[in-house]
């Protein structure tokens, strides 16, 4: 082949490669949305733990001004990953959510706080302390450049502190799990008044807190994408964890929407009985977890 033909062939091959290679543009970059993935506020309303001080201590209520409840799993915020070709700009702080399913519907709020009627002590601050948290869960201060919170490791792998000083502004922290995780998640937090510098709770000479604190439980779910009767905890596997959940609610006299006895009433007939147990055992040890190589669910032996 002559030199000119060789050069022409190289140019043709290069042109084909350019035309057939996917080009990633900034148009594919998206920002995190409240409901995770690209689910916006209309489909994922804000869920506001309202914090206020009444002179005696900290209180946390819901929008109906009732003590804060733990949401049933059927109503818990859903953690969602991005769907291709959407991706996060790696140069932006929210790139920490790459490869994760996330949500920031929960927002600590102070709409009911009245500092005039019930002033807090000088030098005090409101602190939120992590008491317990699902190990897969990571938390980021969305309004603070996605700084890690509540034990979430930073870029160097160093876990953050268990306490966070809340500034009495509406703050929607971002909660996330690895995209490969499916199931239920929860966290328990203590909200208290403490020293604005150290975070130490105010106590008397005997170590008894001077002000009442509040306890809050937040629930989330990363649901299995495949319907699997008997997968009560939605982790894509029917196993002893589901059996224990069913046993804990066994023979509950009445189940109803929206939680159906914590999702244990598998056939939604209003009661927990042998029908539910049979449905669970019929799918015993079925593993429907998707993978990158095989996104289809595994079938049970003999199916």
N, C-alpha and C positions, 0 to 999 in steps of 0.2 A: 504494500500500500504506500502510495506516495505521501510525502510530508503534508501536502495540502489536504489530501483526503483524511489523513490521520487527525489533523487539526480540526477539520470540519466535523468528524465523528465525535471528537471530544466535546466540541461545542454543543452538538446535538444531545449527547448524553447529559451534559450539565444542565441544558435547558429542560430536558425531561425531568431530571431530579428536582429542579426548582419548581416546576409546575405541579409535580405530584406530591411534594413534601408539604404536609400541613403547616401553615404559617400561624403562629400564635401571636395575636395582636392584643393591644391593650383593650380592645373591645370585648375580649373574653374576661377581663378582670371585673370582678364584682365586689361589693362591700357586704359585710355580714348583715343579715336581716333578723328582726326580732324572733321570728319563728324558726330560725335555722334554715339551711339550704337557701332558697330564695323566697321563703314564705314571709310576706310582709305583715304589717300591723293589722290589716283588715281581717286576716285569717288567724292571727295570733295576737289577741288583745293583751294589754298589760295586766299583770297580776301583782297587786300592790300590798305587801305587808305594811300597814300603817303603824308607825312607831310614834309614841308620845309619852311625855313625863307628866304625872299627875300630882307631883309633890311627894308622893310616897315611893314611887318607883317607876320602872319602865313597863309600858303596856304595848302589846301588838295586836291589832284587830284587822279584820278584813273590810271590804267595801261596805258591808252592812253593819259595821261597828260591833261585830261579834268577835269573841276571842279567835285568834288565828287558827284555822283548821289545817290538817294535813289533807291535801287533795287526794281523792280516790284515784286509783291508777287509770281509770277510764277518762279522767279529766286532767291528768297531770300533763305539764308541758312536754312536747315531743322534741327530742333531739334529732336534728336532721343534718346530713352532710350535703355538700354541693354536688350537683349533677353535671357531668361534662356537657359542653366544653367550658363551663364556668370554672373559674379558679380565682384564688386570692393573689394579689400582687405581692411577690416575695419581698418587696422593699417596704411594705406597709406593716404597722404593728400587728394588725389582725392576721398576718400570715401565720401566727402561732396556731390558728385554727385549721391550717392545711391538714388534710387527712383525718379530720375529726367531724363528728356530728355535734351540733351546738344549738343553743337557745338562750335568749335573754329576755323572756317574758316577765320573770320576777323582777320587781323593782322596789328597793327599800325607799319608803316615802315618809314625809313629815307634814302632810296636809293637815293633820289634827294637832300638831305641836303648838302649844301656846306658852311661849317663854315669859310673857307678861304676867299671866296668872300663876304660873308655876315655874319660876326661874330655877335653873340648875346651879349647883354650887360653883363658886369661882374655881377656875383651874380644872374643871371637869370636862369630859367628853363622852360621847356615846361610843361604845365599843361593841363589835360583833365578834364572838369567839366561836370557832369551830369546835364542837364537842365530838361529833362522829360524822363520818362521811364515807360513802361508797368509795372503795380504793381506786376505781377506774376514773372517778370524776376529777376534772381539773377546773379551776376557777380563775377568771381574769377580771381585773378592774378595767372595764371597757372604756370608761371616761378618763383613765389614767394611762393611756398608751398600752393597754392590755398587759399591765403589770400583773404577775402571778400572785394569787391570794390563797390563803388557807392551805398551806402545805404544798401547793403546786410548785414544781421546780422551775427555776429560771433557766436562762440559756446555758448556764454553767452546771446545771443539775442540782443547784442548792435549793432545798425546799424553803418556801416562804413561811412567815410566822403564822401561828394559829389565830391571831387576833388582827382585826382591821378597824381603824378609826373611821367611823361614818360621820360625814360632815353635815348631816341633816338636810341634804339635798336629794332629789330623786336620782337614785343610782341603780342602773340596770347592769349588774355584773353578768358576765358571760360564763355559762357552764357548758362543758364539753367532755366528750369521751372519744376514744379511738373509733374510727369509722367501722372497725371490725366487731365492735361490742354491740350486743343486743340484750335487752332486758330492762329491769327496774333499777333506779338509783334514788338515793335519798341522802339528806344531810340534816343534822341537828345543830342549831346555833343558839347560843346564849347572848342576849342583848342586855347590856348593863352600863351603869355609870361608873367611870373610873378616872384615874389621873390622866390628864390630857397629854402628859409626856411619856409616862411609863406604861399606861394601860392597866395598872393595878386597880382592882376593884376597891371601892371605899368600904372599910370595915372598922368595927370598934376595937377596943383593947382586947377583946376576947376572940377577935377574928370573925365576928358575925357581920355580914353585910349591912351597911347603913340604909341601903335602898333596895327595894324589890327589883329583881331582874325578870326577864321574860325568856321563854324557850319557844323556839320556832322550828318546825320541821318542814322542809321543802322536798317535794317529790318530782321526779322526772321519769320519762320512759323513752327508750330507744327500741321501738317495737320491731318484732320480727316481720320481715316483708312478706312472709308466706303464711296463709291461714293453716294452723296446725291444732286441731282439737286436742285439748289436754295440756297444751303449752301455756299454763296459767300465768307464768311470770314473763312470757313473751321473749324468751332468750333463744328461741328457735330449736330447743331441745326439750323433749318430754322425758323427765327423769325424776329422781327422788326429791328434788327441790319442789317440783310441782305436786308430787304426792303429799309432801309435808304440808303444803299450803292447803290442799284439799282436806287433809285430815284435821287441820286446825279449825276449819269451818264446818266440819262434817255434821250433818243433820241440823244445820241452822234452819229454824222453822220457816223463814220467809226470805226470799231474795228478790231484788227488783233493780230496775235501771236507776242510776247509771252504772253502779259498781258491781251489781250481780254477785254480792257476797265476795267482794275482792276478786272478781273474775273467776271464782271457783264454780259458779253455776254454769257449766260448760254448754249445756243445751238451752239455757235461758228459759227454763220452765217454771222458775220461781222457787225451786227447792233443791237441796243437795242430797243426792241419793245414789243408788247403784247405777243409774243411767249415766251419771257424770263419771263415776269410777270406771265404768266399762269403756266410755269414750277415751278416758285417759290411758287405760291399760291397752286399748287397741292400737295406740300410737307409741307405746312404751319404747324408749330408746331411739325413736326416730330423730334424726339430726338433720334439720333443714337449714343449717347455717350456710349462706352463700360464700363462695370464694372467688378470687380473681380468675382462676383457671376454669372453674365450673360454677357459674352463678345459679344453676338450677338446684333445687333442694334434693337432698338424698332421699331415697325411698326406703321404706322399712323392708326388712328381709321378706321375700316371698311375694312382694307386691308386683 
